[in-house]
Amino acid sequence: MKTFNEYRDLNKTNVDKVIRHDWATHIKHPSLGEEFVKVKEHSLTEDGVIDEYYVMHNDKLVTIKAEEVTESHGGKHSHKAKKKN
């Protein structure tokens, strides 16, 4: 059974535009230290590819290229494509 979070972005007007994809909820990157950092948002292409993750670190919004992430914890969800910040 799907959870509310998996359906919350779907409606009759955007169901064809929503992209289901894997994503990281927490990431590690050398510039962020040794601990996992919570992901605030991410970019998403129309092909379902995440280019960038956006995290708060030392009270600043930091952009991390997805291919530079060294470890991650995550799941799946759905939403429209999002352009890079």
N, C-alpha and C positions, 0 to 999 in steps of 0.2 A: 504494500500500500504506500502511496506517495504521501509525503508530509505537506503541510501548508506551505512551507518555504519553497518546495519544488513547484508549486502551482501559482504562487503569489504574483508573478510577472505575466501570467498568461491571461488573455481575455479575447473576445471575439475579434477585436480589431488588430491585434498584434500576434496572434498565434503563429502566423507564417514567418514572422520576423524573429522569433525567440530562438536562441541557440543554446542547446544543452551542452555543457562542457565540464571538464575537470578543472579545478582551480585549487590554489593553496590558500588555506586560512591563516597559516603561520609559515614564515620562511626564515632561513639562515643565509647570511651573506657576510663576507669578511668585513665589509665596511660598517656592519651593524653590531659587531661584537660576537660573543660566543653563544648567546641565548637566542631562542626563537623569538621573532617579532611578529605581532599580529598584523595581518594585511587589512588595510582599510578599504581599498578598491583595486581594480585591475582594468587594463584595457582589454578589448576583445575585438578581433577582426570578424568580418562576416563569415569567414571560414572556421570560426571557433578557436582561433589561435590567440593565446595570451601573449602580448609583447612585453608588457610592463606591469609591475606590482607597485602600489603606492602604500607606504607605511609611515607611521609616525616614529621618529627616533630623535631623542634629545629635544623634544618639543618642536620639531620641524618635519614637514612632509618631505619624504625622500622617495625618489623614483629609482627602482631597481629593475634592470632588464631581466626578463624571465629566464633567458638562457644563462644568466650569471648566478642564479639561485643555487646554493650548494645542497640544501636539504629543505624539505617541505612536508607539511601535514595538510591534508585537504579533504575535499569531497567533490560532489557534483552539484550544479545548480543551473538555472536557465535565466536568460535575459537577452535583451537586444544587444547588438554590437555596440561597443563603446570606443570612441576615439581616444588616442593617447592624449594625456594632459599637456 
